[in-house]
């Protein structure tokens, strides 16, 4: 009941924080068989919560660091939503490691009931576009679980978690599900727990998981890949007539861009440095003049004229009453959610997770009070319910209205400074040529 209630509320909050949320090969996760889901871990609790949201009513259990399980309500609520504590020696010492026996027993019991348990294969949560080495503990858990299942097979399903910008509001989240691995296939020798067998399993799992995400080999190229993505991805997708709203195709093109940067770093470092310097100069100019790269694309030229600007201004004026109503009705919980999160969260890996929880709590309390206040003044239940519904719908409207307004402002800045626009377009074309030659 607690899980269903929270899942229902998250269904309102999660689509607000993430602009697009999609999954590929979801059918692998719906099989009625014991399965361990091995995923990368760039964004704290958002990784498993997002998967649970998009796959609901399919339910998952997952392991999380044991030191967050404080006695009392915290442990109770974490248990109800399916979180199982796992202890590392750095957090719980030797005493904590002993508690892991109970953890493994719970995991094995869930698997015997054909349930699914999420394991963070890298161990640590690091917000970056690369797969870190998979922990050996994953293989020990997998083969220990298989042994407890008797004659049953155990599936390990690799899932790549891909964010456009994990800690940014209105970013994209894509789950890339790989083909399940049958653990029994590794038991050709008699020793189920042999180091050789476990090593062979990890050597299969790691490249499968890496293929489901973007893997930037050198950390110093993280920013460059983001810049190359912004400059090239949309045009590459349109040239190949791919659906730009399909995040699976989006990922395939991004993986191609990342692979090109990785290759150039080892084979053509001088050319890559020239490209990096050009990208830094171009994006610095955009930032200096408060412009965005999308304005420089060829397919956006039709927007850059006064008739189109006037049309957009007319639409903004037309929608302004709804915007003002939505702004006034929702600004308090929205501002508090971000303020509290920024004040408490010190590591960006936890930003999206924490703000989701804070927003669920604050917006729930706020709408309850909003309803009671409207009911007390209006003396009508339907009036109060209608007002709350309008507040929610106007908030949804503003998620589109505000970006539309900022884009209109960008169009105005370009029209006002045509010379700068031509210079930036020429620089962009030069960068695209350099990228194609890498």
C-alpha positions in Angstrom: 0.0 0.0 0.0 2.8 2.4 0.9 4.7 1.6 -2.3 1.5 2.0 -4.5 0.8 5.4 -2.8 4.3 6.7 -3.4 4.4 5.3 -6.9 1.2 7.2 -7.7 2.6 10.5 -6.4 5.9 10.1 -8.1 4.0 9.6 -11.4 3.1 13.3 -11.0 6.5 14.6 -10.0 8.9 12.5 -12.1 7.5 13.6 -15.5 7.8 17.2 -14.3 11.6 16.9 -13.5 12.4 14.9 -16.6 11.3 16.2 -20.0 11.5 12.8 -21.7 11.6 9.4 -20.0 11.8 6.3 -22.2 12.9 2.6 -22.1 14.0 0.1 -24.7 13.4 -3.6 -24.5 11.1 -3.3 -21.5 9.8 -6.9 -22.2 13.0 -8.3 -20.7 12.1 -6.9 -17.3 8.6 -8.3 -17.4 9.5 -12.0 -17.4 8.3 -14.1 -14.6 11.6 -15.4 -13.5 14.2 -14.7 -10.8 16.4 -11.8 -12.1 19.2 -9.6 -10.9 19.2 -6.3 -12.8 22.7 -4.9 -13.1 22.8 -1.2 -13.8 25.3 1.6 -13.9 24.8 4.3 -11.2 25.2 8.0 -12.2 22.4 9.6 -10.2 21.7 8.1 -6.7 18.1 7.1 -6.0 16.8 8.5 -9.2 18.3 5.6 -11.1 16.1 2.8 -9.6 13.1 5.1 -8.8 12.9 6.1 -12.5 13.0 2.5 -13.6 10.2 1.6 -11.1 8.2 4.6 -12.4 8.4 3.7 -16.0 7.9 0.0 -15.4 5.0 0.3 -12.9 3.2 -2.0 -11.9 6.3 -4.2 -12.3 8.1 -3.9 -9.0 11.8 -3.9 -8.1 13.8 -4.3 -4.9 17.3 -2.8 -4.8 20.3 -2.6 -2.6 21.4 0.7 -1.0 24.1 1.7 1.4 23.2 0.6 4.9 24.3 3.7 6.8 21.1 5.5 5.6 18.9 3.0 7.5 18.4 5.0 10.8 16.4 3.3 13.5 12.7 4.1 13.5 10.5 5.6 10.7 13.4 5.9 8.2 14.2 2.2 8.2 10.4 1.4 8.1 9.7 3.6 5.0 12.9 2.4 3.2 11.8 -1.2 3.7 8.3 -0.5 2.5 9.5 1.0 -0.8 11.7 -2.0 -1.5 15.2 -0.9 -0.4 17.5 -3.5 1.1 20.6 -2.4 3.1 24.0 -3.4 2.0 27.1 -2.6 4.1 30.6 -1.8 3.0 33.5 -2.0 5.5 34.1 1.7 5.0 30.6 2.5 6.3 29.8 -0.2 8.9 33.1 -1.8 9.6 33.4 -5.6 10.2 30.1 -5.5 12.2 28.3 -4.1 9.1 29.7 -6.8 6.9 28.2 -9.4 9.2 24.8 -7.9 8.6 25.2 -8.6 4.9 24.4 -12.2 5.6 20.8 -11.2 6.3 20.8 -9.0 3.2 21.8 -11.9 1.0 19.2 -14.1 2.5 16.5 -11.5 1.7 17.8 -11.1 -1.8 17.7 -14.9 -2.3 14.2 -15.1 -0.9 12.9 -12.5 -3.3 14.5 -14.3 -6.2 12.9 -17.6 -5.1 9.6 -15.8 -5.5 10.5 -14.8 -9.1 11.0 -11.2 -8.1 13.6 -8.8 -9.4 16.5 -7.2 -7.5 18.5 -4.2 -8.8 22.2 -4.2 -8.1 24.5 -1.2 -8.8 27.3 -2.9 -10.6 29.9 -0.2 -10.1 29.3 0.0 -6.4 29.7 3.8 -6.2 27.4 6.6 -7.5 29.5 8.9 -9.8 27.8 11.3 -12.2 29.7 10.8 -15.4 29.3 9.2 -18.8 31.5 6.2 -18.4 31.3 2.7 -16.9 33.6 2.2 -13.9 35.0 -1.3 -13.2 32.3 -3.7 -12.0 32.7 -4.8 -8.4 33.7 -8.5 -7.8 30.9 -8.6 -5.1 28.4 -8.7 -8.0 29.6 -12.1 -9.2 29.7 -13.5 -5.6 26.1 -12.4 -5.1 25.0 -13.8 -8.4 26.5 -17.2 -8.0 25.5 -17.4 -4.3 21.9 -16.6 -5.3 22.0 -19.2 -8.1 23.1 -21.8 -5.6 20.1 -21.0 -3.3 17.7 -21.4 -6.2 18.4 -25.1 -6.7 17.4 -26.2 -10.2 16.1 -22.8 -11.2 18.1 -20.6 -13.6 19.0 -17.0 -12.6 18.9 -14.2 -15.2 21.2 -11.2 -15.0 19.7 -8.3 -17.0 22.1 -5.5 -17.8 20.4 -2.0 -18.0 22.2 1.1 -19.1 20.9 4.3 -17.4 21.4 7.3 -19.7 20.8 11.0 -18.8 21.2 14.0 -21.0 22.1 16.1 -17.9 21.4 14.2 -14.7 21.2 17.1 -12.3 19.3 19.5 -14.6 15.6 20.3 -14.5 13.7 19.1 -17.7 16.5 16.8 -18.9 16.1 13.3 -20.6 16.3 9.9 -19.0 16.6 6.7 -21.0 16.8 3.1 -19.8 18.5 0.8 -22.3 17.8 -2.8 -21.4 20.1 -5.5 -22.7 19.6 -9.2 -23.4 19.5 -11.3 -20.2 22.4 -13.4 -19.3 21.7 -17.0 -18.2 23.9 -17.6 -15.1 23.6 -21.4 -15.5 25.5 -21.2 -18.7 28.7 -20.5 -16.7 28.5 -23.7 -14.7 30.1 -26.0 -17.1 32.7 -27.0 -14.4 31.7 -28.6 -11.1 32.9 -25.8 -8.9 30.1 -23.2 -8.9 32.1 -20.7 -6.9 35.4 -20.9 -8.7 37.3 -17.6 -9.2 37.6 -18.6 -12.9 33.8 -18.9 -13.3 33.2 -15.6 -11.5 35.8 -13.8 -13.6 34.3 -15.2 -16.8 30.9 -13.8 -15.8 32.3 -10.3 -15.1 34.2 -10.3 -18.4 30.9 -11.0 -20.2 28.7 -8.6 -18.1 31.1 -5.5 -18.3 31.2 -5.0 -22.1 27.5 -5.8 -22.3 26.7 -3.0 -19.8 29.2 -0.6 -21.4 27.5 -1.1 -24.8 24.2 0.2 -23.3 25.5 3.6 -22.3 27.9 6.3 -23.6 31.4 5.6 -22.4 33.9 8.5 -22.6 37.3 7.0 -22.1 39.1 10.1 -20.9 37.5 12.4 -18.2 39.1 15.5 -19.8 36.8 14.9 -22.8 33.5 15.0 -20.9 32.7 18.6 -21.7 33.9 18.2 -25.3 31.5 15.3 -25.9 28.6 17.5 -24.6 29.6 20.3 -26.9 30.0 17.9 -29.9 26.6 16.4 -29.1 25.0 19.8 -29.1 26.7 20.8 -32.4 26.1 17.6 -34.3 23.5 15.2 -32.9 20.3 16.8 -34.2 21.7 17.3 -37.7 23.0 13.7 -37.8 19.6 12.4 -36.8 17.7 14.5 -39.3 20.1 13.6 -42.1 19.4 9.9 -41.5 15.7 10.6 -41.1 15.6 9.3 -37.5 12.9 10.2 -35.1 14.4 13.0 -33.0 12.0 12.2 -30.1 13.1 8.5 -29.9 15.7 8.4 -27.2 17.0 5.0 -28.4 18.0 6.6 -31.7 19.3 9.6 -29.8 21.6 7.3 -27.8 22.9 5.5 -30.9 23.9 8.8 -32.5 25.5 10.0 -29.2 27.4 6.7 -28.9 28.8 7.4 -32.4 29.8 10.9 -31.5 31.5 9.6 -28.3 33.3 6.9 -30.2 34.7 9.4 -32.6 36.0 11.6 -29.8 37.5 8.5 -28.1 39.2 7.5 -31.3 40.5 11.0 -32.1 42.0 11.3 -28.6 44.3 8.3 -29.3 44.8 8.6 -33.0 44.6 12.4 -33.8 45.2 14.3 -30.5 46.4 17.5 -32.3 43.3 17.7 -34.4 41.2 17.0 -31.3 42.8 19.9 -29.4 42.2 22.3 -32.3 38.5 21.2 -32.3 38.3 21.6 -28.5 39.7 25.1 -28.6 37.2 26.1 -31.3 34.3 24.6 -29.4 35.3 26.4 -26.2 35.5 29.8 -28.1 32.2 29.2 -29.8 30.3 28.3 -26.6 32.0 31.1 -24.7 30.6 33.6 -27.3 27.1 32.0 -27.0 27.2 32.3 -23.2 28.6 35.9 -23.3 25.7 37.1 -25.5 23.0 34.9 -23.8 22.4 32.8 -26.9 21.9 29.1 -27.4 23.3 26.8 -30.1 19.9 25.8 -31.5 19.4 29.3 -32.9 22.4 28.8 -35.3 21.0 25.7 -36.9 20.0 25.9 -40.6 16.5 24.4 -39.9 15.7 27.3 -37.4 16.3 30.1 -39.9 12.6 30.4 -40.6 12.1 31.6 -37.0 14.5 34.5 -37.3 12.3 37.3 -38.7 10.0 39.9 -37.3 6.7 38.4 -38.5 7.6 35.1 -36.6 8.7 37.1 -33.6 5.5 39.1 -33.5 3.5 35.8 -33.8 5.3 34.3 -30.8 4.8 37.5 -28.8 1.1 37.4 -29.6 1.0 33.7 -28.3 2.8 34.7 -25.2 0.3 37.5 -24.5 -2.5 35.1 -25.2 -1.2 32.6 -22.7 -0.1 35.1 -20.1 -3.2 34.8 -17.9 -2.7 31.1 -17.5 1.0 31.6 -16.9 0.3 34.2 -14.1 -2.3 32.0 -12.5 0.0 28.9 -12.6 3.0 30.9 -11.4 1.2 32.4 -8.4 -0.4 29.1 -7.4 2.8 27.0 -7.6 5.7 29.3 -7.0 5.9 28.7 -3.2 6.4 24.8 -3.2 8.5 25.1 -6.4 10.9 27.6 -4.9 11.0 25.9 -1.5 11.8 22.5 -3.2 14.8 23.9 -5.0 16.0 26.1 -2.1 15.9 23.3 0.4 17.6 20.9 -2.0 20.4 23.3 -2.9 21.0 24.0 0.8 21.2 20.4 2.0 22.6 18.5 -1.0 26.4 18.9 -1.3 26.9 16.3 -4.1 25.2 16.8 -7.5 24.7 13.0 -7.8 22.0 13.3 -5.1 20.3 16.5 -6.4 17.6 14.9 -8.6 16.8 12.2 -6.1 16.5 14.6 -3.2 14.4 17.2 -5.0 12.0 14.5 -6.1 11.4 13.5 -2.5 11.2 17.1 -1.3 8.8 18.1 -4.1 6.5 15.1 -3.4 6.2 16.1 0.2 5.9 19.9 -0.3 3.5 19.8 -3.2 1.3 17.2 -1.4 1.1 19.4 1.7 0.6 22.5 -0.3 -2.2 21.2 -2.4 -4.0 19.8 0.6 -3.8 23.3 2.3 -4.8 25.0 -1.0 -7.8 22.7 -1.2 -8.9 23.3 2.4 -8.4 27.1 2.1 -10.4 27.2 -1.2 -13.2 25.1 0.4 -13.4 27.2 3.5 -13.8 30.4 1.5 -15.9 29.1 -1.4 -18.0 26.8 0.7 -18.2 24.3 -2.2 -16.4 21.0 -2.5 -16.5 21.1 -6.3 -15.2 24.7 -6.4 -12.2 23.7 -4.2 -11.4 20.6 -6.3 -11.7 22.5 -9.6 -9.3 25.2 -8.3 -6.7 22.7 -7.2 -7.1 20.9 -10.6 -6.6 24.2 -12.4 -3.5 25.0 -10.3 -2.0 21.6 -11.4 -2.9 22.0 -15.1 -1.6 25.6 -15.2 1.7 24.3 -13.7 1.9 21.8 -16.5 1.2 24.6 -19.0 4.0 26.7 -17.6 6.5 23.9 -18.3 6.0 24.7 -22.0 5.3 28.4 -21.7 8.5 29.4 -19.9 10.9 27.7 -22.4 8.8 29.2 -25.2 9.3 32.6 -23.7 13.1 32.2 -23.3 13.4 30.9 -26.9 11.4 34.0 -28.1 13.9 36.2 -26.2 16.8 34.4 -27.9 15.2 35.0 -31.3 14.9 38.7 -30.5 18.6 38.9 -29.6 19.6 37.3 -32.9 17.4 39.6 -34.9 18.8 42.6 -33.1 22.5 41.6 -33.8 22.6 40.0 -37.3 26.4 40.5 -37.6 27.1 38.4 -34.5 24.7 35.8 -35.8 26.5 35.5 -39.1 29.9 35.2 -37.3 28.6 32.5 -35.0 27.0 30.5 -37.9 30.2 30.6 -39.8 32.1 29.4 -36.7 29.6 26.6 -36.2 30.0 25.4 -39.8 33.7 25.4 -39.4 33.4 23.3 -36.3 31.1 20.8 -38.0 33.7 20.4 -40.8 36.4 19.8 -38.2 34.3 17.2 -36.5 33.6 15.3 -39.7 37.4 15.2 -40.4 38.3 13.8 -37.0 
